[in-house]
Structure formats: structure tokens, C-alpha cells
């Protein structure tokens, strides 16, 4: 387990719509990798994933499910070499909002439809 682990910078908006930028570090486990984010009082760790990239994607998915938005990451270290801002930012699209139930939308639209009048 002597492999050097990557580090990423993760930026976006938290569930209270405050901007943040924090490092994501990885931990090598017997059966894969774990991504770890510390942000204020929040500590998020993924379960074991096959690769560091998989662990980062799992962390992103977890944060998005908790209301974090406009997330993007940039690799800052690879094999113990500091990359600075050489690497491109990777953006993670926000999940699509849950669709409204069709019945609700139909009832709402019917409220504002002009009614036929009998003359």
C-alpha cells in the first residue's frame, strides 16, 4: 500500500447556498479507496470504492443528495507532486429536480383556464 494518493480541491455551494472551497483527500483501504471532505463541522467519508476517481464521484453524489450545488473539482496533487492550477476544473452537473406529479400540474393549470359560458 505504498501508493501516493491524489488530492483534489472541491468548490461549490453548500446546502445553505454559501460558497466553499476545501481539499478532498483520499485514504487507501484494503479493498479500495475512500474520499474524505472536512467542511466546517461536516465530515463526509465515502465507503470503499475501486479507484480514487470512483470515491470522488461517490462523494459528489452524496453531497448533491444533501443539497450541495454547482460542484467542481480540480486535482491539486498527483504522486506527491503539487500541480497548482495546471489541471482543468471538472464540473459536476446538478441533478435534475424531481418532476412534479402530473395530476398536481393539471389541477393547477385548470384553475386558471377560462371557463366556457352559456349564453
N, C-alpha and C positions, 0 to 999 in steps of 0.2 A: 504494500500500500504506500509506496514512496512517490506516487504521482503528485505533481504540483497541481493545485486546484485553481480554477479561474475565480475572478471577482468581477462583478458587474455593478454598475450604478443603475438604480431604478428610480425613475421620476414619474410624477403624475399628480393626480388629485385624490385625496383620501375621501372617506365616506362623508366627511363634513365639508367637502369641497375646498379644502386647504391644499395648496401646492406643497409637494415634498420631493426630496431627492436623498436617497440613502443607499449605502452599499448592500449588495447581496453577496453573502459568502456561501461557500459550499463545504460540506463535510463528507468525507468518504466513509461509507459504511461497508460492512462485509458483503452486502447484497446490492450495492449501488451508491447513489449519491443523494444528499439532502440539501435543499436550498434553505437558507436562513435569512430572514429580514427582521431587523430591530428598528422600530419606529416609535418614538416616544415610549408609551407604556405597552405597545403592541410587540409581541414576539410571534412570528409565524415561521413554522418549520414544516417542510413537506415530509411525507413518508418517503421511503426509499424509491428511487427511480433508476432506470438503467444508465442514463447519462446525465451529465450536468445540465445539458440543454433541456432534457425532459423534466428535470427537477425545477428549472427556471419556469418552464411553461406551466407546470402544476402550481407553482407559487402564484403566477399571474392569474391563472384561473380561480384560485382560492380568493385572491384579493378582489378580483372583479365580482365574485359572488357576494362579497361583503360591501360592495358599493364603491370600490376604488375605480377611477375612470382615467382615460387618456394616458394609460401606462405605456412607458417606453423604457428600454434598457440599452446600455452601452457597455461592452466589455472593457474593463479597465486594467486587468492583469491576466496574462496567459503565460503559463510556465514560469511564474515568478518575475516576468518582465512587465514593467509598467508601460502601458500603451498610450496613456494620456487620452487625447481626443482623436487618435488616429482611426479608431473603429467607428463605423456608422451607427447611429441610433436605430434600434429596431422598435417599431411601433406595434402595439397590440390593439386591434380594433375592439372597441367596447362591444359587449354582447348586445344583440338586438333586444329592444324592450319586449316584454310579454305582450302578445296581441290581446286586445280587449275581446271579451266574449261577443259573438255576433249578435246575439239576442239583445244585449245591452245597447249596442250601437244602433240597431234597428229601432228600438224603442225611443232612443234619444232623437234620432232623425225624424221619426214620426211625430214627435211633439211639435216640431217646427214646420211641418209640411202644411201648406194651405188646405183647408177643408173645402170640399165641394159644397156649394149652397144650392138649395132647391128653391127656384123662383117660381 
